[in-house]
Amino acid sequence: MAMEKVLEEWCKLHKFHLYSGSFETKDLAKFIGVSPRTVQRWLKEKAKPTKDQLAQIKRYIVENEPKTSL
């Protein structure tokens, strides 16, 4: 998956989980080692994460993907 696609996917997941109460900006910020404000700048497209940070976002998505049971 292209890194830009990873960020786009994360933004969509973030917005969904933010409203459902199961995800917070501070969680990702802590995982990556940046401030929550930095993550907010990414979401508002005022800044972009580095290639390494995008890789960490992808890892975070994979590790924190909601588990569904059938």
C-alpha positions as CSV (number, residue, x, y, z in Angstrom):
1,M,0.0,0.0,0.0
2,A,1.4,3.4,-0.9
3,M,2.3,5.6,2.0
4,E,-0.1,8.4,0.9
5,K,-2.9,5.7,0.9
6,V,-1.9,4.7,4.4
7,L,-2.3,8.3,5.7
8,E,-5.6,8.6,3.8
9,E,-6.8,5.3,5.4
10,W,-5.7,6.4,8.8
11,C,-7.5,9.7,8.5
12,K,-10.7,7.9,7.7
13,L,-10.3,5.5,10.5
14,H,-9.4,8.3,12.9
15,K,-12.5,10.2,12.1
16,F,-14.7,7.1,12.6
17,H,-13.1,6.0,15.8
18,L,-12.9,9.6,17.2
19,Y,-16.7,9.8,17.0
20,S,-17.2,6.3,18.3
21,G,-15.0,7.1,21.3
22,S,-12.6,4.1,20.7
23,F,-9.7,6.0,19.4
24,E,-7.9,9.2,20.3
25,T,-5.3,11.4,18.7
26,K,-3.1,11.2,21.8
27,D,-2.8,7.4,21.4
28,L,-1.3,7.6,17.9
29,A,0.9,10.6,19.0
30,K,2.3,8.6,21.9
31,F,2.9,5.5,19.7
32,I,4.9,7.6,17.1
33,G,6.6,9.9,19.6
34,V,5.1,13.2,18.5
35,S,2.7,15.6,20.1
36,P,-1.1,15.3,19.6
37,R,-0.9,18.8,18.0
38,T,1.4,17.3,15.3
39,V,-1.2,14.6,14.5
40,Q,-3.9,17.3,14.4
41,R,-1.8,19.2,11.8
42,W,-1.5,16.1,9.7
43,L,-5.3,15.6,9.8
44,K,-5.9,19.2,8.8
45,E,-3.3,18.8,6.0
46,K,-1.2,21.7,7.4
47,A,1.8,19.3,7.6
48,K,2.7,15.8,6.4
49,P,4.3,13.0,8.3
50,T,7.7,11.7,7.2
51,K,8.1,8.4,5.4
52,D,9.1,6.8,8.7
53,Q,6.1,8.3,10.5
54,L,3.8,7.0,7.8
55,A,5.3,3.5,8.3
56,Q,4.6,3.8,12.0
57,I,1.0,4.9,11.3
58,K,0.6,1.8,9.1
59,R,1.9,-0.3,11.9
60,Y,-0.4,1.4,14.4
61,I,-3.4,0.8,12.2
62,V,-2.6,-2.9,11.8
63,E,-1.9,-3.4,15.6
64,N,-5.0,-1.5,16.7
65,E,-7.5,-2.6,14.0
66,P,-10.8,-3.4,15.7
67,K,-11.3,-7.2,16.0
68,T,-14.6,-8.4,14.8
69,S,-16.1,-11.7,15.9
70,L,-18.6,-13.7,14.0
